[in-house]
Amino acid sequence: MTLTNTGSLKVQNGTGYLQEVTFEFKKPASEEEINKAQDTLGITLPSDLLEFYRISNGAYLFISDDGLDRITINSTQDIVDRLDDFPDWANDWIPIVSYYEHEFMMNRNAINNQKNNYLYARDLLGKVEDAMDLGRNFEIFLSRLITAQGDDYWKWPIYTAENFYRTHS
């Protein structure tokens, strides 16, 4: 990663291309906003996500030059609104991050049982029942996402020398 004189970053994506990206962080969530979201959702949000919301109530990460590609971390209100868009999810899933063709969701059962690994990923065009258990929480997800320069690192283990070139040629 290279910081430019315009405040953007040059990152090298997973296919080797350099891309200039920016980041936008929202103002911190108030305790009232956090409490309202938790009351509406009927859960206590995990401590790592609460810590993020107290710093930034949502964010846009790795925004491309054209603004079309970006990672969206939903605000406390966005989480509630997204469930209005997908009412069949409300009993099991809480969407917290949208990323290109992926949705990252907290599993309610894992949160209610105070499990640390509560984050799942699903393809936007796929079924929510097919969501992949990422085996991590929001803090680890975000840390690795930044380290991977916005690349979809959770897919890396599936690539081998045999199949990488078939999918990246």
C-alpha positions as a Markdown table, in Angstrom:
| # | Residue | x | y | z |
|---|---|---|---|---|
| 1 | Met | 0.0 | 0.0 | 0.0 |
| 2 | Thr | 1.2 | 3.5 | -0.8 |
| 3 | Leu | -0.4 | 6.7 | 0.5 |
| 4 | Thr | -0.7 | 9.3 | -2.3 |
| 5 | Asn | -0.5 | 13.1 | -1.9 |
| 6 | Thr | -4.3 | 13.3 | -2.4 |
| 7 | Gly | -5.0 | 11.2 | 0.6 |
| 8 | Ser | -5.9 | 8.0 | -1.3 |
| 9 | Leu | -4.1 | 4.7 | -1.1 |
| 10 | Lys | -2.6 | 2.7 | -4.0 |
| 11 | Val | -3.2 | -0.9 | -3.3 |
| 12 | Gln | -2.3 | -4.0 | -5.3 |
| 13 | Asn | -5.4 | -6.3 | -5.6 |
| 14 | Gly | -5.4 | -10.1 | -5.7 |
| 15 | Thr | -4.9 | -10.2 | -9.4 |
| 16 | Gly | -1.9 | -7.9 | -9.3 |
| 17 | Tyr | -3.4 | -4.7 | -10.5 |
| 18 | Leu | -2.7 | -1.4 | -8.8 |
| 19 | Gln | -5.7 | 0.5 | -7.8 |
| 20 | Glu | -6.2 | 3.9 | -6.1 |
| 21 | Val | -8.8 | 3.8 | -3.3 |
| 22 | Thr | -10.2 | 6.0 | -0.6 |
| 23 | Phe | -12.0 | 5.5 | 2.7 |
| 24 | Glu | -14.9 | 7.3 | 4.4 |
| 25 | Phe | -15.7 | 6.9 | 8.1 |
| 26 | Lys | -18.9 | 8.2 | 9.6 |
| 27 | Lys | -19.2 | 10.0 | 12.9 |
| 28 | Pro | -19.3 | 7.8 | 16.0 |
| 29 | Ala | -22.6 | 6.2 | 17.0 |
| 30 | Ser | -24.2 | 7.7 | 20.1 |
| 31 | Glu | -25.2 | 5.4 | 23.0 |
| 32 | Glu | -28.8 | 6.3 | 22.0 |
| 33 | Glu | -28.2 | 5.0 | 18.5 |
| 34 | Ile | -26.5 | 1.9 | 19.7 |
| 35 | Asn | -29.3 | 1.2 | 22.3 |
| 36 | Lys | -32.0 | 1.8 | 19.7 |
| 37 | Ala | -30.5 | -0.7 | 17.3 |
| 38 | Gln | -30.0 | -3.3 | 20.0 |
| 39 | Asp | -33.6 | -2.8 | 21.2 |
| 40 | Thr | -35.0 | -3.1 | 17.7 |
| 41 | Leu | -32.8 | -6.2 | 16.9 |
| 42 | Gly | -33.5 | -7.8 | 20.3 |
| 43 | Ile | -29.8 | -8.6 | 21.0 |
| 44 | Thr | -26.7 | -7.1 | 22.5 |
| 45 | Leu | -24.2 | -6.5 | 19.8 |
| 46 | Pro | -20.8 | -8.1 | 20.2 |
| 47 | Ser | -18.2 | -6.0 | 22.0 |
| 48 | Asp | -15.9 | -5.8 | 19.0 |
| 49 | Leu | -18.6 | -4.4 | 16.8 |
| 50 | Leu | -19.8 | -2.0 | 19.5 |
| 51 | Glu | -16.2 | -0.8 | 19.8 |
| 52 | Phe | -16.1 | 0.0 | 16.1 |
| 53 | Tyr | -19.5 | 1.8 | 16.2 |
| 54 | Arg | -18.2 | 4.0 | 19.0 |
| 55 | Ile | -15.4 | 5.1 | 16.7 |
| 56 | Ser | -17.3 | 5.1 | 13.4 |
| 57 | Asn | -21.0 | 4.4 | 12.9 |
| 58 | Gly | -20.4 | 2.7 | 9.6 |
| 59 | Ala | -17.8 | 3.2 | 6.9 |
| 60 | Tyr | -17.0 | 2.9 | 3.2 |
| 61 | Leu | -13.6 | 1.1 | 2.6 |
| 62 | Phe | -11.5 | 0.7 | -0.5 |
| 63 | Ile | -13.7 | 3.0 | -2.6 |
| 64 | Ser | -12.6 | 2.8 | -6.3 |
| 65 | Asp | -12.0 | 5.8 | -8.5 |
| 66 | Asp | -15.5 | 5.4 | -10.1 |
| 67 | Gly | -17.1 | 4.9 | -6.6 |
| 68 | Leu | -18.8 | 1.7 | -7.8 |
| 69 | Asp | -16.5 | -0.7 | -6.0 |
| 70 | Arg | -16.4 | -0.4 | -2.2 |
| 71 | Ile | -16.9 | -2.2 | 1.0 |
| 72 | Thr | -19.8 | -0.9 | 3.1 |
| 73 | Ile | -19.8 | -1.4 | 6.9 |
| 74 | Asn | -23.4 | -0.8 | 7.8 |
| 75 | Ser | -24.3 | 1.8 | 10.5 |
| 76 | Thr | -26.5 | 0.8 | 13.4 |
| 77 | Gln | -29.5 | 2.2 | 11.5 |
| 78 | Asp | -28.5 | 0.5 | 8.3 |
| 79 | Ile | -28.5 | -2.9 | 10.0 |
| 80 | Val | -32.1 | -2.4 | 11.1 |
| 81 | Asp | -33.0 | -1.1 | 7.6 |
| 82 | Arg | -31.4 | -4.0 | 5.8 |
| 83 | Leu | -33.5 | -6.5 | 7.9 |
| 84 | Asp | -36.6 | -4.6 | 6.6 |
| 85 | Asp | -35.3 | -5.4 | 3.1 |
| 86 | Phe | -34.9 | -9.1 | 4.0 |
| 87 | Pro | -37.5 | -10.0 | 6.6 |
| 88 | Asp | -36.9 | -13.7 | 6.2 |
| 89 | Trp | -33.4 | -13.2 | 7.6 |
| 90 | Ala | -34.5 | -11.5 | 10.8 |
| 91 | Asn | -34.7 | -14.6 | 13.0 |
| 92 | Asp | -31.2 | -15.9 | 12.1 |
| 93 | Trp | -29.1 | -13.2 | 10.5 |
| 94 | Ile | -28.0 | -9.6 | 10.9 |
| 95 | Pro | -26.2 | -8.1 | 7.8 |
| 96 | Ile | -23.2 | -5.9 | 8.8 |
| 97 | Val | -21.0 | -5.6 | 5.8 |
| 98 | Ser | -21.6 | -5.5 | 2.0 |
| 99 | Tyr | -18.6 | -6.3 | -0.2 |
| 100 | Tyr | -18.9 | -6.4 | -4.0 |
| 101 | Glu | -20.9 | -9.6 | -4.5 |
| 102 | His | -20.8 | -10.7 | -0.8 |
| 103 | Glu | -22.9 | -10.0 | 2.3 |
| 104 | Phe | -21.4 | -10.6 | 5.7 |
| 105 | Met | -23.8 | -11.4 | 8.4 |
| 106 | Met | -23.8 | -12.1 | 12.2 |
| 107 | Asn | -25.5 | -15.3 | 13.2 |
| 108 | Arg | -28.1 | -14.6 | 16.0 |
| 109 | Asn | -27.6 | -18.0 | 17.6 |
| 110 | Ala | -23.9 | -17.5 | 17.9 |
| 111 | Ile | -24.3 | -14.0 | 19.4 |
| 112 | Asn | -27.0 | -15.1 | 21.8 |
| 113 | Asn | -24.7 | -17.9 | 23.0 |
| 114 | Gln | -21.8 | -15.5 | 23.2 |
| 115 | Lys | -19.7 | -17.3 | 20.7 |
| 116 | Asn | -16.7 | -15.5 | 19.4 |
| 117 | Asn | -17.0 | -16.8 | 15.8 |
| 118 | Tyr | -20.3 | -15.3 | 14.7 |
| 119 | Leu | -19.5 | -14.0 | 11.2 |
| 120 | Tyr | -20.8 | -15.7 | 8.0 |
| 121 | Ala | -20.5 | -14.8 | 4.4 |
| 122 | Arg | -22.9 | -15.4 | 1.5 |
| 123 | Asp | -22.9 | -14.6 | -2.2 |
| 124 | Leu | -25.5 | -11.9 | -2.9 |
| 125 | Leu | -27.0 | -14.1 | -5.5 |
| 126 | Gly | -26.9 | -17.2 | -3.4 |
| 127 | Lys | -29.2 | -18.5 | -0.7 |
| 128 | Val | -28.8 | -17.3 | 2.8 |
| 129 | Glu | -28.9 | -21.0 | 3.9 |
| 130 | Asp | -25.6 | -21.5 | 2.0 |
| 131 | Ala | -23.8 | -18.9 | 4.0 |
| 132 | Met | -20.2 | -19.9 | 4.9 |
| 133 | Asp | -19.0 | -19.9 | 8.5 |
| 134 | Leu | -15.9 | -17.6 | 8.5 |
| 135 | Gly | -14.8 | -18.8 | 11.9 |
| 136 | Arg | -14.2 | -15.3 | 13.1 |
| 137 | Asn | -15.7 | -12.1 | 14.5 |
| 138 | Phe | -15.9 | -8.6 | 13.0 |
| 139 | Glu | -12.6 | -7.5 | 14.5 |
| 140 | Ile | -10.6 | -10.3 | 12.9 |
| 141 | Phe | -12.5 | -9.9 | 9.7 |
| 142 | Leu | -11.7 | -6.2 | 9.4 |
| 143 | Ser | -8.1 | -6.6 | 10.4 |
| 144 | Arg | -7.5 | -9.3 | 7.8 |
| 145 | Leu | -9.5 | -7.4 | 5.2 |
| 146 | Ile | -7.2 | -4.3 | 5.6 |
| 147 | Thr | -4.1 | -6.5 | 5.7 |
| 148 | Ala | -5.3 | -8.1 | 2.4 |
| 149 | Gln | -5.8 | -4.6 | 0.9 |
| 150 | Gly | -9.5 | -5.2 | 0.4 |
| 151 | Asp | -9.1 | -8.5 | -1.4 |
| 152 | Asp | -11.5 | -11.3 | -0.6 |
| 153 | Tyr | -9.0 | -13.2 | 1.5 |
| 154 | Trp | -11.5 | -15.7 | 2.9 |
| 155 | Lys | -11.5 | -17.4 | -0.5 |
| 156 | Trp | -7.7 | -17.8 | -0.6 |
| 157 | Pro | -7.5 | -21.4 | 0.9 |
| 158 | Ile | -9.6 | -22.7 | -2.0 |
| 159 | Tyr | -7.0 | -21.6 | -4.6 |
| 160 | Thr | -4.3 | -24.1 | -5.5 |
| 161 | Ala | -1.8 | -23.9 | -8.4 |
| 162 | Glu | -4.1 | -26.2 | -10.3 |
| 163 | Asn | -7.2 | -24.0 | -10.1 |
| 164 | Phe | -5.9 | -20.5 | -9.6 |
| 165 | Tyr | -5.0 | -20.0 | -13.3 |
| 166 | Arg | -8.4 | -21.3 | -14.5 |
| 167 | Thr | -10.2 | -18.7 | -12.4 |
| 168 | His | -7.7 | -15.8 | -13.0 |
| 169 | Ser | -6.9 | -15.9 | -16.7 |
